[in-house]
Amino acid sequence: MAQTFANITDLRAYVNLFIKQNGANQITGDEDNTAMNGMIDYIINSVVNNKFVQIISGGGAVVVSAPMSLINGSTPATISWNDTFTNEYYIVNGLGVDIPLLSGKSYIDAYGTAQTIIPARTVIHIAKATNGSWIQVNNTGNGGSSGLPPEIGHAGQFLTTNGTTANWDDPHISLTSADFEPDGVTYLNPRMNVTNKVSIFWTDIPNFIYESNGDWQYVFGGIKILLPQFNAHTNPNLKLELFFKGLTTPVIPPGSATTNSGNSVQSGDGIVSVFSIPHGLVADPSYVNVTMGSGDALASSFYLTHDATNIYINYSIAPPPGSNNLTFYWSANL
């Protein structure tokens, strides 16, 4: 007779229920055989690399199935994992690009920040905590061999970081009138969403122009020149040099929301376990808080994650069904 056990607690309960001492102190039979084999299987499965490193080379939505996994080959669309009796994973990203986690998945880093990617060329070691969160508990240094993107093909560039991932970028960009938006004064670049500050040299003057003097300002994803004599729409020959600075506090354009709060009323269906709340901020907040305002919202344990658009409430068990039975009071700050 063969039987497996999900965890050591189940095995202990089986032993205490079926294996009884007798007068001769000899325990035999099917129950003893099952218990002994269960112990052996549990010991084998408790060794992290007993099944060897899972090598994942395909794309699509990947679910890691072994305690240790290496991702190479095609880039997965997403990565996720399930609970196991060991409740820990080593995931090696052998690719030169970040890999996003499945929506609603995250792990908490050493700074208490919810991360939603596996950074390029990095090893993460995560383990499940008593509150249901997955915590990064790396005992592998700061990642793989270096944790940095490869240098090949990036001559003349410099390394920038947002504190989580690193990328090679050009230290400056030469702009002409053709690079500006139709309004003639706005320049947009995805690099400038929230991470890069700049200095600007106007070649035609020639001189630096300064944000502090009101010569220009940040807008989300770029800059806007405020000098009345500047108009790339009417002057097709303008030239500027944009110099990118190192890691700084995020650039928050004037008028952008840096804090927000409110309440959200949603309905449970007994199946969905992740609920999202748009926070309305210009970037991923550094702090979020959610207070449950209804009984059904407190029906099971939960943890919070967030990204540039939403706050996510991740329940261990889906809340019960009902109409507008879930009330959340929330706040978020950059």
C-alpha positions, 0 to 999 in steps of 0.5 A: 500500500502506498500513500503520500503526504503533503507535509510533515503534519499530515504524516505525524497525524497518520502515525499517531492515528494508525501506529499503536504500540503493542506488548512486544513493541513491534510495529508491522503491517501496512500502516507501518510500511506507509508511514516509513515510506512517507518519511523517506519520501518526505526526506527526499523531497525536502532536499531542494535540488532533489529533482535537479534544476528545471531548465525553462527555455520556452516562452508564454506564461510559465509556472515553475514546477521545481524548487530550483529553475533556470530561465533561458532561451525564449523570454516568458511572457510571465512567471508564476509559482504555486505553493509547495510543502517546502514553500520556497523557490530559487529562480535564475533569470539567465536572460538579459531582460527583466521577466514580469511576474503574472498579474497579482504575483509579487515578492517582498524585497529587503526594503519592504517593496513588492517586486513584480519582475525577475531582474535580468541576469539575477538569482532570487531566492523566495520563501513564503511567510506566515502572513501569506507573502512571498519574501526575498531571502537571498543567500546568493549575494546580489544575484547571479555572477554579477547581477549586471547586464552584459557590456557587449554592444554598449560601447560609450554608454553608462550603467543606470539603475532604478534600485531594482534593475540596471540598464545601459543607456546613452549619457546624452542625446542630441536633439533637433527640431524634428524630435519635438512634438507638434506643439514645438516645445515638448520632447518625450522619451520613455526613459524620462517617465520617472527615473532620469533627471537631465541638464539641457544645452541649447547649441544655438545660443550657445548656453545651458538653459535651466529648470531653476530659472524657469527656462523649461520644466518636466512633463510626464515622460519628457520636458517642455521648453518655456523660453518664448523664443524657442519653437521647433514647429516654426524653426526646423533647425534648432539643436539641443543636447540632453545630458542624463544624470545618475540615479536621483529621486523620481522626477515628478512633473508639476501638477502630477498626483503624488498622494491619493486616497479613497474607498472602493466598493466591489462585489465578491463571487466566491472565486476571484481572490485578487481585487485591484484598485486604481490609485491614480498616481503618476508612478508606482507608489512607495507606500500603500495602505488598505483598511477593510471596511466590511465583514466580508472583506475580512473573511480571510488573510490577504497581502498587498501588492502594487504597480504603476496603475493599481493596488492589488489585494491578494486574498488567501481564500476568495471572499464570499459572493455578494453584491457590493459586499467588499469595502476597501479604504485605501491610500497611496504615496509616491 
